[in-house]
Protein backbone atom coordinates (compact mmCIF):
# COMPACT_ATOMS: atom_id res chain seq x y z
CA UNK A 1 0.00 0.00 0.00
CA UNK A 2 1.53 3.29 -1.11
CA UNK A 3 1.92 6.02 1.53
CA UNK A 4 0.98 9.58 0.56
CA UNK A 5 0.65 12.92 2.37
CA UNK A 6 -0.54 15.28 -0.38
CA UNK A 7 -2.30 14.09 -3.52
CA UNK A 8 -3.72 15.74 -6.60
CA UNK A 9 -7.19 14.37 -7.33
CA UNK A 10 -8.68 14.44 -10.84
CA UNK A 11 -12.34 13.65 -11.44
CA UNK A 12 -14.22 12.10 -14.37
CA UNK A 13 -12.25 13.01 -17.51
CA UNK A 14 -14.68 12.29 -20.38
CA UNK A 15 -12.18 12.88 -23.23
CA UNK A 16 -11.24 16.39 -21.98
CA UNK A 17 -7.53 16.02 -22.72
CA UNK A 18 -6.73 19.75 -22.72
CA UNK A 19 -8.29 20.27 -19.32
CA UNK A 20 -6.61 17.08 -18.11
CA UNK A 21 -3.22 18.45 -19.17
CA UNK A 22 -3.97 21.70 -17.32
CA UNK A 23 -5.00 19.83 -14.16
CA UNK A 24 -1.87 17.68 -14.22
CA UNK A 25 0.43 20.67 -14.68
CA UNK A 26 -1.31 22.65 -11.94
CA UNK A 27 -1.31 19.83 -9.39
CA UNK A 28 2.31 18.91 -10.07
CA UNK A 29 3.25 22.57 -9.48
CA UNK A 30 1.69 22.20 -6.01
CA UNK A 31 4.30 19.51 -5.25
CA UNK A 32 1.95 16.64 -4.52
CA UNK A 33 3.27 13.18 -3.70
CA UNK A 34 0.95 11.49 -6.19
CA UNK A 35 -1.65 12.24 -8.83
CA UNK A 36 -4.88 10.23 -8.69
CA UNK A 37 -7.74 9.93 -11.18
CA UNK A 38 -11.19 8.42 -10.69
CA UNK A 39 -11.56 7.23 -14.31
CA UNK A 40 -14.27 7.69 -16.94
CA UNK A 41 -11.79 8.65 -19.64
CA UNK A 42 -14.27 7.71 -22.37
CA UNK A 43 -17.55 9.21 -23.62
CA UNK A 44 -17.34 12.96 -23.99
CA UNK A 45 -17.12 15.79 -26.53
CA UNK A 46 -14.01 14.30 -28.14
CA UNK A 47 -13.65 11.04 -30.04
CA UNK A 48 -11.42 8.02 -29.70
CA UNK A 49 -8.19 9.91 -30.49
CA UNK A 50 -8.93 12.22 -27.54
CA UNK A 51 -9.24 9.20 -25.25
CA UNK A 52 -5.83 8.11 -26.61
CA UNK A 53 -4.42 11.52 -25.65
CA UNK A 54 -5.88 11.24 -22.16
CA UNK A 55 -4.22 7.87 -21.69
CA UNK A 56 -0.89 9.26 -22.89
CA UNK A 57 -1.12 12.11 -20.37
CA UNK A 58 -2.03 9.82 -17.48
CA UNK A 59 0.74 7.36 -18.30
CA UNK A 60 3.40 10.03 -18.79
CA UNK A 61 2.55 11.64 -15.42
CA UNK A 62 2.30 8.22 -13.70
CA UNK A 63 -1.23 8.99 -12.48
CA UNK A 64 -2.83 6.28 -10.34
CA UNK A 65 -6.16 5.69 -12.10
CA UNK A 66 -9.18 3.45 -11.51
CA UNK A 67 -11.71 2.30 -14.07
CA UNK A 68 -15.00 4.13 -14.49
CA UNK A 69 -18.33 2.79 -15.70
CA UNK A 70 -17.94 4.56 -19.07
CA UNK A 71 -14.54 2.92 -19.56
CA UNK A 72 -16.08 -0.45 -18.77
CA UNK A 73 -18.99 0.14 -21.15
CA UNK A 74 -16.58 1.12 -23.92
CA UNK A 75 -14.55 -2.07 -23.56
CA UNK A 76 -17.70 -4.22 -23.34
CA UNK A 77 -19.32 -2.45 -26.33
CA UNK A 78 -22.25 -1.47 -24.12
CA UNK A 79 -24.31 1.73 -23.97
CA UNK A 80 -22.83 2.94 -27.27
CA UNK A 81 -26.06 4.75 -28.12
CA UNK A 82 -25.30 7.30 -25.39
CA UNK A 83 -24.80 10.93 -26.35
CA UNK A 84 -21.07 11.56 -26.92
CA UNK A 85 -20.31 7.81 -26.75
CA UNK A 86 -16.80 6.86 -27.86
CA UNK A 87 -16.65 4.47 -30.82
CA UNK A 88 -14.67 1.37 -29.76
CA UNK A 89 -13.11 1.23 -33.23
CA UNK A 90 -11.69 4.74 -32.83
CA UNK A 91 -9.34 4.11 -29.89
CA UNK A 92 -5.84 2.77 -30.33
CA UNK A 93 -4.90 -0.76 -29.23
CA UNK A 94 -2.66 0.66 -26.50
CA UNK A 95 -5.59 2.61 -25.08
CA UNK A 96 -7.73 -0.53 -24.99
CA UNK A 97 -4.99 -2.42 -23.16
CA UNK A 98 -4.61 0.45 -20.68
CA UNK A 99 -8.33 0.54 -19.91
CA UNK A 100 -8.41 -3.23 -19.46
CA UNK A 101 -5.62 -3.01 -16.87
CA UNK A 102 -7.25 -0.35 -14.71
CA UNK A 103 -8.24 -1.64 -11.26
CA UNK A 104 -11.62 -1.02 -9.64
CA UNK A 105 -10.06 0.37 -6.48
CA UNK A 106 -6.65 1.37 -5.11
CA UNK A 107 -5.78 1.48 -1.40
CA UNK A 108 -3.52 4.23 -0.04
CA UNK A 109 -1.94 4.86 3.34
CA UNK A 110 -2.01 8.43 4.71
CA UNK A 111 -0.92 10.10 7.97
CA UNK A 112 -4.60 10.37 8.88
CA UNK A 113 -5.64 6.81 8.04
CA UNK A 114 -6.28 4.49 5.12
CA UNK A 115 -7.86 5.87 1.94
CA UNK A 116 -9.68 4.12 -0.91
CA UNK A 117 -9.57 5.47 -4.47
CA UNK A 118 -12.58 4.35 -6.52
CA UNK A 119 -15.01 5.58 -9.16
CA UNK A 120 -18.45 5.25 -7.57
CA UNK A 121 -18.64 3.88 -4.04
CA UNK A 122 -16.13 1.15 -3.28
CA UNK A 123 -16.02 -1.48 -6.03
CA UNK A 124 -19.45 -0.47 -7.40
CA UNK A 125 -18.75 1.96 -10.25
CA UNK A 126 -22.46 2.79 -10.62
CA UNK A 127 -23.14 3.61 -6.96
CA UNK A 128 -23.88 7.26 -6.25
CA UNK A 129 -23.45 9.41 -3.19
CA UNK A 130 -24.67 12.98 -3.58
CA UNK A 131 -24.00 15.99 -1.33
CA UNK A 132 -27.66 16.22 -0.35
CA UNK A 133 -28.32 12.50 0.32
CA UNK A 134 -29.75 12.01 3.81
CA UNK A 135 -31.71 9.48 5.87
CA UNK A 136 -33.13 6.63 3.81
CA UNK A 137 -30.95 7.53 0.83
CA UNK A 138 -27.91 6.74 2.95
CA UNK A 139 -29.40 3.72 4.72
CA UNK A 140 -30.48 2.15 1.40
CA UNK A 141 -27.12 2.80 -0.29
CA UNK A 142 -25.80 -0.76 0.00
CA UNK A 143 -22.24 -0.08 -1.30
CA UNK A 144 -21.90 2.83 1.12
CA UNK A 145 -23.17 0.78 4.04
CA UNK A 146 -20.73 -2.02 3.16
CA UNK A 147 -17.87 0.50 3.10
CA UNK A 148 -18.89 1.89 6.49
CA UNK A 149 -19.22 -1.60 8.03
CA UNK A 150 -15.80 -2.56 6.69
CA UNK A 151 -14.22 -0.14 9.18
CA UNK A 152 -11.02 -0.20 7.13
CA UNK A 153 -10.96 3.23 5.52
CA UNK A 154 -10.88 6.73 6.95
CA UNK A 155 -11.27 8.31 3.52
CA UNK A 156 -12.91 7.45 0.21
CA UNK A 157 -11.86 9.35 -2.92
CA UNK A 158 -14.37 8.95 -5.73
CA UNK A 159 -16.27 10.56 -8.57
CA UNK A 160 -19.10 9.43 -10.88
CA UNK A 161 -21.68 12.09 -9.95
CA UNK A 162 -19.65 15.07 -11.24
CA UNK A 163 -20.51 16.82 -7.95
CA UNK A 164 -17.51 18.02 -5.95
CA UNK A 165 -18.01 17.13 -2.32
CA UNK A 166 -16.38 16.68 1.06
CA UNK A 167 -18.59 15.10 3.72
CA UNK A 168 -18.10 12.76 6.66
CA UNK A 169 -20.51 9.89 7.33
CA UNK A 170 -20.04 7.71 10.42
CA UNK A 171 -16.34 8.48 10.62
CA UNK A 172 -15.54 8.08 6.90
CA UNK A 173 -14.79 11.25 4.95
CA UNK A 174 -15.91 11.02 1.32
CA UNK A 175 -14.21 13.30 -1.20
CA UNK A 176 -15.69 13.60 -4.68
CA UNK A 177 -13.28 15.01 -7.21
CA UNK A 178 -15.94 16.48 -9.49
CA UNK A 179 -15.24 16.32 -13.22
CA UNK A 180 -13.32 17.87 -16.10
CA UNK A 181 -16.42 17.70 -18.30
CA UNK A 182 -17.41 20.91 -20.09
CA UNK A 183 -20.47 22.56 -18.56
CA UNK A 184 -20.26 20.58 -15.30
CA UNK A 185 -18.17 23.05 -13.25
CA UNK A 186 -14.82 21.46 -14.22
CA UNK A 187 -12.29 21.29 -11.42
CA UNK A 188 -9.46 19.37 -9.80
CA UNK A 189 -8.48 19.07 -6.16
CA UNK A 190 -5.55 18.97 -3.78
CA UNK A 191 -6.09 16.64 -0.82
CA UNK A 192 -3.65 17.27 2.02
CA UNK A 193 -3.74 14.46 4.58
CA UNK A 194 -1.06 16.13 6.71
CA UNK A 195 -2.56 19.64 6.91
CA UNK A 196 -6.07 18.12 6.74
CA UNK A 197 -7.77 20.12 4.03
CA UNK A 198 -9.10 19.79 0.49
CA UNK A 199 -8.62 22.63 -2.00
CA UNK A 200 -10.76 22.67 -5.15
CA UNK A 201 -9.47 24.51 -8.22
CA UNK A 202 -11.79 25.63 -11.00
CA UNK A 203 -10.48 24.82 -14.49
CA UNK A 204 -11.67 27.45 -16.94
CA UNK A 205 -9.98 29.16 -19.88
CA UNK A 206 -6.23 28.60 -19.47
CA UNK A 207 -6.03 28.95 -15.71
CA UNK A 208 -6.69 26.98 -12.54
CA UNK A 209 -8.09 29.19 -9.80
CA UNK A 210 -8.75 28.31 -6.15
CA UNK A 211 -12.49 27.89 -5.60
CA UNK A 212 -12.76 26.70 -2.01
CA UNK A 213 -10.69 25.21 0.79
CA UNK A 214 -12.51 22.72 3.01
CA UNK A 215 -11.20 21.21 6.29
CA UNK A 216 -10.90 17.44 6.39
CA UNK A 217 -12.78 15.68 9.15
MOZI-V310635 format. One record per backbone hydrogen bond with DSSP energy under -1.0 kcal/mol. NH is the residue of the N-H (numbers start at 1). CO is the residue of the C=O. Records with the same first field share a line. If there is no record, write none. Layout:
# MOZI-V310635
NH: CO  CO
This chain:
# MOZI-V310635
4: 109
7: 191
8: 34
9: 189
10: 36
12: 178
13: 39
14: 40
15: 41
16: 13
17: 15
20: 16
21: 17
22: 18
23: 19
24: 20
25: 21
26: 22
27: 23
28: 24
29: 25
31: 28
33: 6
34: 6
36: 8
37: 64
38: 10
44: 84
51: 47
52: 48
53: 49
54: 50
55: 51
56: 52
57: 53
58: 54
59: 55
60: 56
61: 57
62: 59
63: 58
64: 35
66: 37
67: 103
72: 68
73: 69
74: 70
75: 71
76: 72
78: 73
82: 79
85: 82
90: 87
96: 92
97: 93
98: 94
99: 95
100: 96
101: 97
106: 117
108: 115
109: 2
113: 110
115: 108
116: 155
117: 106
118: 157
121: 124
124: 121
127: 124
133: 130
137: 134
139: 135
140: 136
141: 138
142: 140
145: 141
146: 142
147: 143
148: 144
149: 145
150: 146
154: 114
155: 114
156: 173
157: 116
158: 175
159: 119
161: 159
165: 176
167: 174
169: 172
172: 169
173: 154
174: 167
175: 156
176: 165
177: 158
180: 12
184: 181
187: 179
188: 201
189: 9
190: 199
191: 7
192: 197
193: 5
197: 192
198: 214
199: 190
200: 212
201: 188
202: 209
203: 186
204: 207
207: 204
209: 202
211: 200
212: 200
214: 198
216: 196
